[in-house]
Amino acid sequence: MAAEAVTFTVTGMHCASCGMFIDETLEDLAGVEQADTDARRGRTTVRADLGVTSVGEIVAAIGEAGYAAVPKHS
């Protein structure tokens, strides 16, 4: 399955280091190609093979890192 981009609204971030921590956490997940978090805007965009990792697993990983996330709907 090809990678898809999914954007999440993330709360609890206070600085760029928070965003880098989330990116590193997500990029350790199987199926995630790239994570790009903008702490100032409170969002992260993840390119992932959703056949390998699910949106729920991404939300859970962000939660385990100490932040709350919900997928943004277009």
All heavy atoms as a GROMACS GRO file, in nm:
protein
  528
    1MET      N    1   0.085  -0.118   0.000
    1MET     CA    2   0.000   0.000   0.000
    1MET      C    3   0.090   0.124   0.000
    1MET      O    4   0.192   0.128   0.066
    1MET     CB    5  -0.091  -0.004   0.124
    1MET     CG    6  -0.191   0.109   0.129
    1MET     SD    7  -0.298   0.096   0.276
    1MET     CE    8  -0.443   0.028   0.201
    2ALA      N    9   0.051   0.227  -0.071
    2ALA     CA   10   0.129   0.350  -0.078
    2ALA      C   11   0.108   0.434   0.048
    2ALA      O   12   0.005   0.425   0.114
    2ALA     CB   13   0.085   0.430  -0.200
    3ALA      N   14   0.209   0.514   0.078
    3ALA     CA   15   0.201   0.601   0.195
    3ALA      C   16   0.097   0.710   0.170
    3ALA      O   17   0.081   0.759   0.059
    3ALA     CB   18   0.336   0.664   0.223
    4GLU      N   19   0.026   0.743   0.277
    4GLU     CA   20  -0.073   0.850   0.273
    4GLU      C   21  -0.036   0.954   0.376
    4GLU      O   22   0.025   0.923   0.478
    4GLU     CB   23  -0.212   0.795   0.309
    4GLU     CG   24  -0.264   0.691   0.213
    4GLU     CD   25  -0.399   0.638   0.257
    4GLU    OE1   26  -0.488   0.719   0.290
    4GLU    OE2   27  -0.415   0.515   0.260
    5ALA      N   28  -0.075   1.079   0.351
    5ALA     CA   29  -0.051   1.187   0.448
    5ALA      C   30  -0.177   1.207   0.531
    5ALA      O   31  -0.287   1.218   0.476
    5ALA     CB   32  -0.014   1.316   0.377
    6VAL      N   33  -0.160   1.208   0.663
    6VAL     CA   34  -0.270   1.233   0.755
    6VAL      C   35  -0.225   1.344   0.848
    6VAL      O   36  -0.114   1.340   0.902
    6VAL     CB   37  -0.305   1.107   0.837
    6VAL    CG1   38  -0.422   1.135   0.930
    6VAL    CG2   39  -0.335   0.989   0.746
    7THR      N   40  -0.311   1.444   0.868
    7THR     CA   41  -0.279   1.555   0.957
    7THR      C   42  -0.360   1.542   1.085
    7THR      O   43  -0.478   1.506   1.082
    7THR     CB   44  -0.308   1.690   0.888
    7THR    OG1   45  -0.227   1.698   0.770
    7THR    CG2   46  -0.275   1.807   0.979
    8PHE      N   47  -0.294   1.571   1.197
    8PHE     CA   48  -0.354   1.561   1.329
    8PHE      C   49  -0.345   1.695   1.400
    8PHE      O   50  -0.246   1.766   1.387
    8PHE     CB   51  -0.280   1.458   1.415
    8PHE     CG   52  -0.280   1.319   1.358
    8PHE    CD1   53  -0.188   1.281   1.262
    8PHE    CD2   54  -0.374   1.227   1.401
    8PHE    CE1   55  -0.188   1.154   1.209
    8PHE    CE2   56  -0.376   1.099   1.348
    8PHE     CZ   57  -0.283   1.062   1.252
    9THR      N   58  -0.448   1.728   1.476
    9THR     CA   59  -0.442   1.840   1.569
    9THR      C   60  -0.383   1.783   1.698
    9THR      O   61  -0.431   1.682   1.748
    9THR     CB   62  -0.582   1.898   1.596
    9THR    OG1   63  -0.635   1.945   1.471
    9THR    CG2   64  -0.576   2.012   1.696
   10VAL      N   65  -0.278   1.848   1.748
   10VAL     CA   66  -0.208   1.799   1.867
   10VAL      C   67  -0.210   1.907   1.974
   10VAL      O   68  -0.179   2.023   1.947
   10VAL     CB   69  -0.062   1.761   1.834
   10VAL    CG1   70   0.010   1.708   1.957
   10VAL    CG2   71  -0.056   1.658   1.721
   11THR      N   72  -0.248   1.869   2.096
   11THR     CA   73  -0.248   1.964   2.206
   11THR      C   74  -0.146   1.922   2.311
   11THR      O   75  -0.109   1.805   2.320
   11THR     CB   76  -0.388   1.974   2.272
   11THR    OG1   77  -0.429   1.843   2.314
   11THR    CG2   78  -0.491   2.030   2.175
   12GLY      N   79  -0.101   2.020   2.387
   12GLY     CA   80  -0.006   1.995   2.495
   12GLY      C   81   0.137   2.031   2.459
   12GLY      O   82   0.225   2.023   2.544
   13MET      N   83   0.162   2.072   2.336
   13MET     CA   84   0.298   2.111   2.296
   13MET      C   85   0.324   2.254   2.341
   13MET      O   86   0.235   2.338   2.336
   13MET     CB   87   0.314   2.102   2.144
   13MET     CG   88   0.304   1.962   2.090
   13MET     SD   89   0.338   1.955   1.913
   13MET     CE   90   0.192   2.035   1.845
   14HIS      N   91   0.449   2.279   2.383
   14HIS     CA   92   0.485   2.412   2.430
   14HIS      C   93   0.599   2.475   2.352
   14HIS      O   94   0.620   2.596   2.362
   14HIS     CB   95   0.522   2.407   2.578
   14HIS     CG   96   0.413   2.349   2.663
   14HIS    ND1   97   0.297   2.416   2.690
   14HIS    CD2   98   0.403   2.229   2.722
   14HIS    CE1   99   0.219   2.340   2.765
   14HIS    NE2  100   0.280   2.225   2.786
   15CYS      N  101   0.675   2.394   2.278
   15CYS     CA  102   0.793   2.447   2.210
   15CYS      C  103   0.832   2.356   2.094
   15CYS      O  104   0.776   2.248   2.076
   15CYS     CB  105   0.909   2.461   2.308
   15CYS     SG  106   0.962   2.303   2.377
   16ALA      N  107   0.933   2.399   2.020
   16ALA     CA  108   0.980   2.320   1.906
   16ALA      C  109   1.036   2.185   1.950
   16ALA      O  110   1.026   2.086   1.877
   16ALA     CB  111   1.087   2.398   1.830
   17SER      N  112   1.092   2.177   2.070
   17SER     CA  113   1.144   2.050   2.119
   17SER      C  114   1.033   1.946   2.134
   17SER      O  115   1.054   1.827   2.111
   17SER     CB  116   1.216   2.068   2.252
   17SER     OG  117   1.333   2.144   2.233
   18CYS      N  118   0.914   1.992   2.174
   18CYS     CA  119   0.798   1.902   2.182
   18CYS      C  120   0.771   1.842   2.044
   18CYS      O  121   0.748   1.722   2.031
   18CYS     CB  122   0.674   1.976   2.231
   18CYS     SG  123   0.680   2.038   2.399
   19GLY      N  124   0.774   1.928   1.943
   19GLY     CA  125   0.749   1.882   1.807
   19GLY      C  126   0.853   1.783   1.760
   19GLY      O  127   0.821   1.681   1.698
   20MET      N  128   0.979   1.809   1.790
   20MET     CA  129   1.086   1.717   1.750
   20MET      C  130   1.070   1.584   1.821
   20MET      O  131   1.092   1.478   1.761
   20MET     CB  132   1.223   1.778   1.779
   20MET     CG  133   1.253   1.896   1.687
   20MET     SD  134   1.420   1.965   1.696
   20MET     CE  135   1.464   1.953   1.867
   21PHE      N  136   1.029   1.586   1.948
   21PHE     CA  137   1.008   1.463   2.023
   21PHE      C  138   0.896   1.380   1.960
   21PHE      O  139   0.908   1.258   1.944
   21PHE     CB  140   0.977   1.495   2.169
   21PHE     CG  141   0.953   1.374   2.254
   21PHE    CD1  142   1.052   1.279   2.274
   21PHE    CD2  143   0.830   1.353   2.314
   21PHE    CE1  144   1.029   1.167   2.352
   21PHE    CE2  145   0.806   1.242   2.393
   21PHE     CZ  146   0.906   1.148   2.411
   22ILE      N  147   0.787   1.445   1.921
   22ILE     CA  148   0.676   1.375   1.856
   22ILE      C  149   0.722   1.316   1.723
   22ILE      O  150   0.694   1.200   1.693
   22ILE     CB  151   0.555   1.469   1.838
   22ILE    CG1  152   0.493   1.500   1.974
   22ILE    CG2  153   0.452   1.408   1.743
   22ILE    CD1  154   0.387   1.608   1.970
   23ASP      N  155   0.796   1.394   1.644
   23ASP     CA  156   0.846   1.344   1.516
   23ASP      C  157   0.931   1.218   1.535
   23ASP      O  158   0.913   1.118   1.466
   23ASP     CB  159   0.928   1.450   1.444
   23ASP     CG  160   0.845   1.565   1.391
   23ASP    OD1  161   0.720   1.554   1.387
   23ASP    OD2  162   0.905   1.669   1.355
   24GLU      N  163   1.023   1.223   1.630
   24GLU     CA  164   1.110   1.108   1.655
   24GLU      C  165   1.029   0.987   1.700
   24GLU      O  166   1.055   0.874   1.657
   24GLU     CB  167   1.216   1.143   1.760
   24GLU     CG  168   1.317   1.243   1.709
   24GLU     CD  169   1.408   1.297   1.819
   24GLU    OE1  170   1.393   1.256   1.937
   24GLU    OE2  171   1.493   1.382   1.787
   25THR      N  172   0.931   1.011   1.786
   25THR     CA  173   0.846   0.902   1.835
   25THR      C  174   0.770   0.837   1.720
   25THR      O  175   0.767   0.714   1.708
   25THR     CB  176   0.746   0.956   1.940
   25THR    OG1  177   0.820   1.007   2.052
   25THR    CG2  178   0.650   0.848   1.986
   26LEU      N  179   0.711   0.918   1.634
   26LEU     CA  180   0.632   0.864   1.524
   26LEU      C  181   0.718   0.796   1.419
   26LEU      O  182   0.679   0.693   1.363
   26LEU     CB  183   0.548   0.975   1.460
   26LEU     CG  184   0.439   1.033   1.550
   26LEU    CD1  185   0.370   1.150   1.481
   26LEU    CD2  186   0.339   0.926   1.590
   27GLU      N  187   0.836   0.850   1.393
   27GLU     CA  188   0.921   0.792   1.290
   27GLU      C  189   0.979   0.657   1.334
   27GLU      O  190   1.031   0.583   1.252
   27GLU     CB  191   1.029   0.892   1.249
   27GLU     CG  192   0.967   1.005   1.167
   27GLU     CD  193   1.061   1.120   1.137
   27GLU    OE1  194   1.175   1.122   1.188
   27GLU    OE2  195   1.018   1.211   1.062
   28ASP      N  196   0.965   0.623   1.462
   28ASP     CA  197   1.005   0.491   1.510
   28ASP      C  198   0.897   0.386   1.486
   28ASP      O  199   0.923   0.266   1.498
   28ASP     CB  200   1.037   0.495   1.660
   28ASP     CG  201   1.172   0.559   1.690
   28ASP    OD1  202   1.254   0.570   1.596
   28ASP    OD2  203   1.194   0.598   1.806
   29LEU      N  204   0.775   0.429   1.452
   29LEU     CA  205   0.666   0.335   1.424
   29LEU      C  206   0.685   0.270   1.288
   29LEU      O  207   0.720   0.337   1.190
   29LEU     CB  208   0.530   0.407   1.423
   29LEU     CG  209   0.472   0.454   1.554
   29LEU    CD1  210   0.340   0.527   1.527
   29LEU    CD2  211   0.448   0.338   1.648
   30ALA      N  212   0.660   0.141   1.281
   30ALA     CA  213   0.664   0.070   1.152
   30ALA      C  214   0.562   0.133   1.058
   30ALA      O  215   0.450   0.164   1.099
   30ALA     CB  216   0.634  -0.078   1.173
   31GLY      N  217   0.601   0.154   0.935
   31GLY     CA  218   0.509   0.208   0.835
   31GLY      C  219   0.511   0.359   0.824
   31GLY      O  220   0.460   0.414   0.726
   32VAL      N  221   0.568   0.428   0.921
   32VAL     CA  222   0.575   0.575   0.915
   32VAL      C  223   0.701   0.616   0.839
   32VAL      O  224   0.812   0.578   0.876
   32VAL     CB  225   0.574   0.638   1.055
   32VAL    CG1  226   0.597   0.789   1.047
   32VAL    CG2  227   0.442   0.609   1.124
   33GLU      N  228   0.681   0.690   0.731
   33GLU     CA  229   0.794   0.739   0.650
   33GLU      C  230   0.846   0.871   0.703
   33GLU      O  231   0.966   0.894   0.703
   33GLU     CB  232   0.751   0.756   0.505
   33GLU     CG  233   0.722   0.627   0.434
   33GLU     CD  234   0.682   0.648   0.290
   33GLU    OE1  235   0.682   0.764   0.240
   33GLU    OE2  236   0.650   0.548   0.224
   34GLN      N  237   0.754   0.959   0.743
   34GLN     CA  238   0.794   1.093   0.786
   34GLN      C  239   0.687   1.153   0.875
   34GLN      O  240   0.568   1.132   0.854
   34GLN     CB  241   0.814   1.182   0.663
   34GLN     CG  242   0.857   1.323   0.696
   34GLN     CD  243   0.869   1.409   0.572
   34GLN    OE1  244   0.814   1.377   0.466
   34GLN    NE2  245   0.941   1.518   0.583
   35ALA      N  246   0.733   1.230   0.973
   35ALA     CA  247   0.642   1.308   1.058
   35ALA      C  248   0.693   1.451   1.059
   35ALA      O  249   0.814   1.474   1.067
   35ALA     CB  250   0.638   1.252   1.199
   36ASP      N  251   0.604   1.544   1.046
   36ASP     CA  252   0.640   1.687   1.045
   36ASP      C  253   0.545   1.759   1.140
   36ASP      O  254   0.428   1.779   1.108
   36ASP     CB  255   0.630   1.743   0.904
   36ASP     CG  256   0.671   1.889   0.896
   36ASP    OD1  257   0.746   1.936   0.984
   36ASP    OD2  258   0.629   1.957   0.801
   37THR      N  259   0.597   1.799   1.256
   37THR     CA  260   0.515   1.860   1.359
   37THR      C  261   0.546   2.009   1.369
   37THR      O  262   0.662   2.049   1.370
   37THR     CB  263   0.540   1.793   1.495
   37THR    OG1  264   0.510   1.653   1.481
   37THR    CG2  265   0.453   1.852   1.604
   38ASP      N  266   0.441   2.088   1.376
   38ASP     CA  267   0.451   2.233   1.396
   38ASP      C  268   0.387   2.265   1.531
   38ASP      O  269   0.265   2.270   1.543
   38ASP     CB  270   0.378   2.306   1.283
   38ASP     CG  271   0.394   2.457   1.289
   38ASP    OD1  272   0.418   2.512   1.399
   38ASP    OD2  273   0.382   2.520   1.183
   39ALA      N  274   0.472   2.282   1.632
   39ALA     CA  275   0.423   2.306   1.768
   39ALA      C  276   0.345   2.436   1.777
   39ALA      O  277   0.246   2.445   1.850
   39ALA     CB  278   0.539   2.306   1.867
   40ARG      N  279   0.388   2.536   1.705
   40ARG     CA  280   0.320   2.666   1.711
   40ARG      C  281   0.176   2.657   1.659
   40ARG      O  282   0.085   2.717   1.715
   40ARG     CB  283   0.400   2.768   1.629
   40ARG     CG  284   0.360   2.912   1.660
   40ARG     CD  285   0.435   3.011   1.574
   40ARG     NE  286   0.358   3.025   1.451
   40ARG     CZ  287   0.406   3.016   1.328
   40ARG    NH1  288   0.529   2.995   1.306
   40ARG    NH2  289   0.328   3.028   1.224
   41ARG      N  290   0.156   2.579   1.555
   41ARG     CA  291   0.022   2.564   1.497
   41ARG      C  292  -0.056   2.449   1.560
   41ARG      O  293  -0.174   2.431   1.532
   41ARG     CB  294   0.032   2.544   1.347
   41ARG     CG  295   0.079   2.669   1.278
   41ARG     CD  296   0.070   2.654   1.129
   41ARG     NE  297   0.106   2.779   1.066
   41ARG     CZ  298   0.161   2.788   0.947
   41ARG    NH1  299   0.185   2.680   0.877
   41ARG    NH2  300   0.192   2.906   0.897
   42GLY      N  301   0.012   2.366   1.638
   42GLY     CA  302  -0.056   2.256   1.704
   42GLY      C  303  -0.100   2.146   1.610
   42GLY      O  304  -0.211   2.093   1.623
   43ARG      N  305  -0.012   2.110   1.518
   43ARG     CA  306  -0.049   2.003   1.426
   43ARG      C  307   0.074   1.923   1.382
   43ARG      O  308   0.187   1.972   1.387
   43ARG     CB  309  -0.122   2.057   1.305
   43ARG     CG  310  -0.038   2.139   1.213
   43ARG     CD  311  -0.117   2.187   1.094
   43ARG     NE  312  -0.032   2.267   1.008
   43ARG     CZ  313  -0.074   2.366   0.934
   43ARG    NH1  314  -0.202   2.399   0.935
   43ARG    NH2  315   0.010   2.433   0.859
   44THR      N  316   0.047   1.803   1.341
   44THR     CA  317   0.151   1.718   1.284
   44THR      C  318   0.095   1.648   1.161
   44THR      O  319  -0.022   1.610   1.159
   44THR     CB  320   0.205   1.615   1.387
   44THR    OG1  321   0.317   1.549   1.330
   44THR    CG2  322   0.102   1.515   1.430
   45THR      N  323   0.177   1.636   1.060
   45THR     CA  324   0.139   1.564   0.939
   45THR      C  325   0.229   1.442   0.929
   45THR      O  326   0.351   1.453   0.941
   45THR     CB  327   0.154   1.653   0.814
   45THR    OG1  328   0.068   1.767   0.830
   45THR    CG2  329   0.114   1.578   0.688
   46VAL      N  330   0.167   1.328   0.910
   46VAL     CA  331   0.239   1.201   0.908
   46VAL      C  332   0.217   1.134   0.774
   46VAL      O  333   0.104   1.120   0.729
   46VAL     CB  334   0.188   1.109   1.022
   46VAL    CG1  335   0.263   0.977   1.022
   46VAL    CG2  336   0.200   1.178   1.157
   47ARG      N  337   0.328   1.094   0.709
   47ARG     CA  338   0.320   1.012   0.588
   47ARG      C  339   0.346   0.869   0.632
   47ARG      O  340   0.454   0.838   0.684
   47ARG     CB  341   0.424   1.054   0.484
   47ARG     CG  342   0.385   1.182   0.414
   47ARG     CD  343   0.464   1.207   0.287
   47ARG     NE  344   0.460   1.098   0.192
   47ARG     CZ  345   0.358   1.068   0.110
   47ARG    NH1  346   0.248   1.139   0.115
   47ARG    NH2  347   0.366   0.967   0.026
   48ALA      N  348   0.244   0.784   0.613
   48ALA     CA  349   0.256   0.647   0.661
   48ALA      C  350   0.181   0.552   0.571
   48ALA      O  351   0.083   0.590   0.505
   48ALA     CB  352   0.203   0.637   0.803
   49ASP      N  353   0.225   0.429   0.571
   49ASP     CA  354   0.154   0.320   0.505
   49ASP      C  355   0.048   0.274   0.606
   49ASP      O  356   0.081   0.209   0.706
   49ASP     CB  357   0.250   0.207   0.472
   49ASP     CG  358   0.183   0.090   0.402
   49ASP    OD1  359   0.059   0.074   0.416
   49ASP    OD2  360   0.254   0.012   0.337
   50LEU      N  361  -0.076   0.313   0.582
   50LEU     CA  362  -0.184   0.282   0.677
   50LEU      C  363  -0.225   0.136   0.675
   50LEU      O  364  -0.309   0.095   0.754
   50LEU     CB  365  -0.302   0.374   0.653
   50LEU     CG  366  -0.271   0.524   0.673
   50LEU    CD1  367  -0.395   0.609   0.646
   50LEU    CD2  368  -0.216   0.551   0.811
   51GLY      N  369  -0.162   0.056   0.590
   51GLY     CA  370  -0.179  -0.088   0.594
   51GLY      C  371  -0.085  -0.152   0.696
   51GLY      O  372  -0.104  -0.265   0.738
   52VAL      N  373   0.016  -0.076   0.737
   52VAL     CA  374   0.114  -0.124   0.835
   52VAL      C  375   0.085  -0.067   0.973
   52VAL      O  376   0.091  -0.137   1.073
   52VAL     CB  377   0.258  -0.088   0.790
   52VAL    CG1  378   0.360  -0.128   0.896
   52VAL    CG2  379   0.290  -0.154   0.656
   53THR      N  380   0.058   0.061   0.979
   53THR     CA  381   0.022   0.126   1.105
   53THR      C  382  -0.108   0.203   1.084
   53THR      O  383  -0.131   0.258   0.977
   53THR     CB  384   0.136   0.218   1.156
   53THR    OG1  385   0.108   0.258   1.290
   53THR    CG2  386   0.152   0.342   1.070
   54SER      N  387  -0.192   0.205   1.184
   54SER     CA  388  -0.323   0.269   1.169
   54SER      C  389  -0.322   0.409   1.228
   54SER      O  390  -0.232   0.446   1.305
   54SER     CB  391  -0.430   0.186   1.240
   54SER     OG  392  -0.410   0.192   1.381
   55VAL      N  393  -0.423   0.485   1.193
   55VAL     CA  394  -0.441   0.618   1.252
   55VAL      C  395  -0.451   0.605   1.404
   55VAL      O  396  -0.393   0.684   1.478
   55VAL     CB  397  -0.566   0.687   1.192
   55VAL    CG1  398  -0.602   0.813   1.270
   55VAL    CG2  399  -0.543   0.720   1.044
   56GLY      N  400  -0.520   0.503   1.452
   56GLY     CA  401  -0.533   0.481   1.596
   56GLY      C  402  -0.399   0.456   1.663
   56GLY      O  403  -0.375   0.504   1.774
   57GLU      N  404  -0.311   0.383   1.596
   57GLU     CA  405  -0.178   0.357   1.652
   57GLU      C  406  -0.095   0.485   1.656
   57GLU      O  407  -0.017   0.506   1.750
   57GLU     CB  408  -0.106   0.250   1.571
   57GLU     CG  409  -0.166   0.111   1.590
   57GLU     CD  410  -0.113   0.008   1.492
   57GLU    OE1  411  -0.098   0.040   1.372
   57GLU    OE2  412  -0.087  -0.104   1.538
   58ILE      N  413  -0.112   0.571   1.557
   58ILE     CA  414  -0.041   0.699   1.556
   58ILE      C  415  -0.091   0.786   1.671
   58ILE      O  416  -0.012   0.844   1.746
   58ILE     CB  417  -0.059   0.770   1.420
   58ILE    CG1  418   0.012   0.689   1.310
   58ILE    CG2  419  -0.007   0.913   1.426
   58ILE    CD1  420  -0.020   0.732   1.169
   59VAL      N  421  -0.222   0.794   1.689
   59VAL     CA  422  -0.281   0.870   1.800
   59VAL      C  423  -0.231   0.815   1.933
   59VAL      O  424  -0.194   0.891   2.023
   59VAL     CB  425  -0.436   0.870   1.793
   59VAL    CG1  426  -0.497   0.924   1.920
   59VAL    CG2  427  -0.483   0.950   1.672
   60ALA      N  428  -0.227   0.683   1.946
   60ALA     CA  429  -0.181   0.620   2.070
   60ALA      C  430  -0.034   0.654   2.098
   60ALA      O  431   0.003   0.682   2.213
   60ALA     CB  432  -0.200   0.469   2.064
   61ALA      N  433   0.050   0.652   1.995
   61ALA     CA  434   0.192   0.685   2.013
   61ALA      C  435   0.209   0.829   2.058
   61ALA      O  436   0.292   0.858   2.146
   61ALA     CB  437   0.269   0.659   1.884
   62ILE      N  438   0.131   0.920   2.000
   62ILE     CA  439   0.137   1.060   2.043
   62ILE      C  440   0.092   1.071   2.188
   62ILE      O  441   0.152   1.144   2.268
   62ILE     CB  442   0.054   1.150   1.949
   62ILE    CG1  443   0.117   1.152   1.809
   62ILE    CG2  444   0.042   1.292   2.005
   62ILE    CD1  445   0.032   1.218   1.702
   63GLY      N  446  -0.012   0.997   2.224
   63GLY     CA  447  -0.061   0.996   2.362
   63GLY      C  448   0.042   0.943   2.459
   63GLY      O  449   0.061   0.999   2.568
   64GLU      N  450   0.111   0.836   2.422
   64GLU     CA  451   0.215   0.779   2.508
   64GLU      C  452   0.332   0.876   2.525
   64GLU      O  453   0.402   0.871   2.626
   64GLU     CB  454   0.263   0.646   2.452
   64GLU     CG  455   0.158   0.536   2.466
   64GLU     CD  456   0.197   0.407   2.394
   64GLU    OE1  457   0.314   0.392   2.353
   64GLU    OE2  458   0.108   0.323   2.377
   65ALA      N  459   0.351   0.965   2.427
   65ALA     CA  460   0.456   1.066   2.436
   65ALA      C  461   0.414   1.183   2.526
   65ALA      O  462   0.496   1.269   2.557
   65ALA     CB  463   0.493   1.118   2.296
   66GLY      N  464   0.287   1.186   2.566
   66GLY     CA  465   0.241   1.288   2.659
   66GLY      C  466   0.155   1.398   2.599
   66GLY      O  467   0.131   1.500   2.663
   67TYR      N  468   0.107   1.376   2.477
   67TYR     CA  469   0.027   1.477   2.409
   67TYR      C  470  -0.105   1.414   2.364
   67TYR      O  471  -0.118   1.294   2.360
   67TYR     CB  472   0.104   1.532   2.287
   67TYR     CG  473   0.242   1.578   2.325
   67TYR    CD1  474   0.351   1.492   2.316
   67TYR    CD2  475   0.264   1.706   2.374
   67TYR    CE1  476   0.479   1.533   2.354
   67TYR    CE2  477   0.391   1.747   2.412
   67TYR     CZ  478   0.497   1.660   2.402
   67TYR     OH  479   0.622   1.701   2.440
   68ALA      N  480  -0.200   1.497   2.329
   68ALA     CA  481  -0.329   1.448   2.279
   68ALA      C  482  -0.340   1.482   2.131
   68ALA      O  483  -0.299   1.590   2.088
   68ALA     CB  484  -0.444   1.512   2.356
   69ALA      N  485  -0.394   1.389   2.053
   69ALA     CA  486  -0.406   1.410   1.909
   69ALA      C  487  -0.538   1.358   1.857
   69ALA      O  488  -0.589   1.257   1.905
   69ALA     CB  489  -0.291   1.340   1.835
   70VAL      N  490  -0.591   1.428   1.759
   70VAL     CA  491  -0.709   1.384   1.686
   70VAL      C  492  -0.685   1.412   1.538
   70VAL      O  493  -0.626   1.513   1.503
   70VAL     CB  494  -0.840   1.452   1.732
   70VAL    CG1  495  -0.876   1.413   1.872
   70VAL    CG2  496  -0.831   1.602   1.720
   71PRO      N  497  -0.727   1.319   1.451
   71PRO     CA  498  -0.710   1.344   1.308
   71PRO      C  499  -0.796   1.463   1.263
   71PRO      O  500  -0.908   1.479   1.310
   71PRO     CB  501  -0.755   1.216   1.240
   71PRO     CG  502  -0.802   1.124   1.348
   71PRO     CD  503  -0.788   1.192   1.479
   72LYS      N  504  -0.738   1.546   1.176
   72LYS     CA  505  -0.814   1.658   1.119
   72LYS      C  506  -0.893   1.605   1.000
   72LYS      O  507  -0.843   1.526   0.922
   72LYS     CB  508  -0.720   1.768   1.069
   72LYS     CG  509  -0.653   1.845   1.182
   72LYS     CD  510  -0.566   1.954   1.128
   72LYS     CE  511  -0.654   2.064   1.074
   72LYS     NZ  512  -0.582   2.185   1.041
   73HIS      N  513  -1.016   1.648   0.990
   73HIS     CA  514  -1.100   1.609   0.876
   73HIS      C  515  -1.101   1.723   0.777
   73HIS      O  516  -1.115   1.839   0.814
   73HIS     CB  517  -1.242   1.576   0.923
   73HIS     CG  518  -1.242   1.461   1.018
   73HIS    ND1  519  -1.228   1.331   0.975
   73HIS    CD2  520  -1.253   1.455   1.152
   73HIS    CE1  521  -1.232   1.250   1.080
   73HIS    NE2  522  -1.247   1.322   1.189
   74SER      N  523  -1.085   1.689   0.650
   74SER     CA  524  -1.082   1.791   0.545
   74SER      C  525  -1.217   1.850   0.521
   74SER      O  526  -1.316   1.791   0.532
   74SER     CB  527  -1.031   1.734   0.415
   74SER     OG  528  -0.924   1.650   0.432
   0.00000   0.00000   0.00000
